[in-house]
């Protein structure tokens, strides 16, 4: 069992205030999510943390998630004035999540793994090959890249999430932390 009080103090230190502890066994993983990546995401095959070449199969991802005893969903809401503002915000959140993951690791949780809210945007230009990544310690795939049905999973825990028809609406974005 994780020392939840200790970890929560770390989360709060990084401004991660809206979260819920979860059982990773309740994370919903589905092949259809990967198909949405293949047939809908402009980053498919163009990012060193994205399918098809840079993440394991959906079955392997499902097994990976099941190896953890505890997890956390972090909720972040954001309104952006212009669609291009989302990338800067996502990059900032990714860096914050990476720093938090590192601190959790140094607190004795060697299996900790974070899944950020968006595609890896650490580099302005991704070289598209995980083996040549210039940020291998902090680059992470999204939950969707692993086949996680974010909508169904976060709804189980009472979080708000909807498909937004335009950028004038507030986004509800989610990161996952797997810990043991």
C-alpha positions as CSV (number, residue, x, y, z in Angstrom):
1,X,0.0,0.0,0.0
2,X,1.2,3.4,-0.9
3,X,1.6,6.1,1.8
4,X,-1.3,8.2,0.5
5,X,-0.7,11.1,2.8
6,X,2.9,11.4,1.7
7,X,2.1,11.1,-1.9
8,X,-0.8,13.6,-1.6
9,X,1.6,16.1,-0.1
10,X,3.8,15.7,-3.2
11,X,0.7,16.2,-5.5
12,X,-0.3,19.3,-3.7
13,X,3.3,20.7,-3.8
14,X,2.9,20.6,-7.6
15,X,-0.5,22.2,-7.6
16,X,-2.3,18.9,-8.4
17,X,-5.3,19.4,-6.2
18,X,-8.2,17.6,-8.0
19,X,-7.5,13.9,-7.9
20,X,-8.9,10.6,-6.9
21,X,-7.2,7.4,-5.8
22,X,-8.3,4.5,-8.0
23,X,-7.8,0.8,-8.5
24,X,-5.9,0.2,-11.7
25,X,-7.9,-3.0,-12.2
26,X,-10.9,-0.6,-12.9
27,X,-9.1,1.2,-15.7
28,X,-10.9,0.3,-19.0
29,X,-8.5,-0.6,-21.8
30,X,-9.9,-1.3,-25.3
31,X,-8.7,-1.9,-28.8
32,X,-11.2,0.6,-30.1
33,X,-9.2,3.4,-28.5
34,X,-6.1,2.5,-30.5
35,X,-8.3,2.5,-33.6
36,X,-9.3,6.1,-32.8
37,X,-5.6,6.9,-32.7
38,X,-5.1,5.3,-36.1
39,X,-8.1,6.8,-37.7
40,X,-8.5,10.2,-36.1
41,X,-5.3,11.5,-34.5
42,X,-3.0,13.7,-36.6
43,X,-0.1,12.6,-34.4
44,X,-0.5,8.9,-35.2
45,X,3.0,7.6,-36.2
46,X,4.5,11.0,-35.8
47,X,5.4,11.1,-32.2
48,X,8.0,9.1,-30.3
49,X,5.4,8.2,-27.6
50,X,2.6,7.2,-30.0
51,X,1.4,4.1,-31.8
52,X,2.0,2.2,-33.9
53,X,5.8,1.9,-33.5
54,X,6.5,3.5,-30.1
55,X,4.0,1.8,-27.7
56,X,3.3,-1.8,-27.0
57,X,0.2,-3.7,-28.2
58,X,-3.1,-3.0,-26.5
59,X,-2.9,-6.4,-24.8
60,X,0.5,-5.6,-23.4
61,X,-0.8,-2.2,-22.2
62,X,-3.7,-3.9,-20.5
63,X,-1.3,-6.2,-18.7
64,X,1.0,-3.3,-17.8
65,X,-1.8,-1.4,-16.1
66,X,-2.9,-4.5,-14.2
67,X,0.6,-4.9,-12.6
68,X,-0.1,-1.9,-10.4
69,X,-2.0,-1.9,-7.1
70,X,-2.9,1.7,-6.9
71,X,-3.4,4.7,-9.1
72,X,-4.4,8.3,-9.2
73,X,-6.5,10.3,-11.7
74,X,-5.6,14.0,-11.9
75,X,-8.2,16.3,-13.3
76,X,-7.2,19.6,-14.9
77,X,-9.7,22.0,-16.4
78,X,-8.6,24.7,-18.8
79,X,-10.2,27.3,-21.1
80,X,-8.0,28.4,-23.9
81,X,-8.7,31.5,-26.1
82,X,-7.1,29.9,-29.2
83,X,-6.6,26.2,-30.1
84,X,-2.8,26.8,-30.4
85,X,-2.7,27.9,-26.7
86,X,-3.4,24.3,-25.7
87,X,0.0,23.0,-26.7
88,X,1.9,25.5,-24.4
89,X,-0.4,24.6,-21.5
90,X,-0.1,20.9,-22.1
91,X,3.7,21.1,-22.3
92,X,3.8,23.0,-19.0
93,X,1.5,20.3,-17.4
94,X,3.7,17.5,-18.8
95,X,6.8,19.0,-17.3
96,X,5.0,19.4,-13.9
97,X,3.8,15.8,-14.0
98,X,7.3,14.6,-14.9
99,X,8.8,16.4,-11.9
100,X,6.1,15.0,-9.6
101,X,6.7,11.5,-10.9
102,X,10.4,11.9,-10.2
103,X,9.7,13.0,-6.6
104,X,7.4,10.1,-6.1
105,X,10.1,7.8,-7.4
106,X,12.7,9.3,-5.1
107,X,10.2,8.8,-2.2
108,X,10.6,5.0,-2.6
109,X,8.1,4.1,-5.3
110,X,10.3,2.6,-8.0
111,X,7.4,1.5,-10.2
112,X,5.8,4.9,-10.5
113,X,4.7,5.8,-14.0
114,X,2.7,8.9,-15.2
115,X,0.5,9.2,-18.2
116,X,0.2,12.9,-19.2
117,X,-2.9,14.8,-20.5
118,X,-1.7,15.1,-24.1
119,X,0.7,13.8,-26.7
120,X,4.3,14.3,-25.7
121,X,5.1,17.9,-26.5
122,X,8.4,18.2,-24.8
123,X,10.2,18.9,-28.0
124,X,9.0,21.4,-30.6
125,X,10.1,18.9,-33.3
126,X,9.8,15.2,-32.4
127,X,12.2,12.8,-34.2
128,X,9.4,10.2,-34.2
129,X,11.7,7.4,-33.1
130,X,11.6,6.4,-29.4
131,X,15.1,5.0,-29.7
132,X,16.4,8.4,-30.6
133,X,14.3,10.4,-28.1
134,X,16.2,13.3,-26.5
135,X,14.0,13.2,-23.4
136,X,13.7,9.5,-22.7
137,X,13.4,10.0,-18.9
138,X,10.4,12.3,-19.2
139,X,8.7,11.4,-22.5
140,X,5.5,9.4,-21.8
141,X,2.7,8.1,-23.8
142,X,-0.9,9.3,-23.2
143,X,-3.5,7.0,-21.6
144,X,-5.1,6.9,-25.1
145,X,-1.9,5.7,-26.7
146,X,-2.0,2.7,-24.3
147,X,-5.6,2.0,-25.2
148,X,-7.2,3.4,-22.1
149,X,-10.8,4.6,-22.5
150,X,-10.3,7.8,-20.6
151,X,-14.0,8.8,-20.9
152,X,-15.4,5.6,-19.4
153,X,-12.6,5.3,-16.8
154,X,-12.9,8.8,-15.4
155,X,-16.7,8.7,-15.4
156,X,-16.6,5.7,-13.0
157,X,-15.0,8.1,-10.5
158,X,-17.5,11.0,-11.0
159,X,-15.2,13.2,-13.1
160,X,-16.8,15.4,-15.8
161,X,-15.9,14.7,-19.4
162,X,-17.6,15.5,-22.6
163,X,-16.8,15.8,-26.3
164,X,-16.4,19.5,-26.9
165,X,-17.6,20.8,-30.3
166,X,-15.3,23.9,-30.2
167,X,-12.5,25.5,-28.3
168,X,-14.6,28.1,-26.6
169,X,-15.6,25.5,-24.0
170,X,-13.6,24.5,-20.9
171,X,-11.5,21.3,-21.4
172,X,-11.5,18.6,-18.8
173,X,-8.2,16.8,-19.2
174,X,-6.9,13.8,-17.2
175,X,-3.5,12.4,-16.3
176,X,-3.0,9.0,-14.6
177,X,-0.3,8.0,-12.1
178,X,0.3,4.3,-11.5
179,X,2.1,3.6,-8.3
180,X,3.1,0.8,-6.0
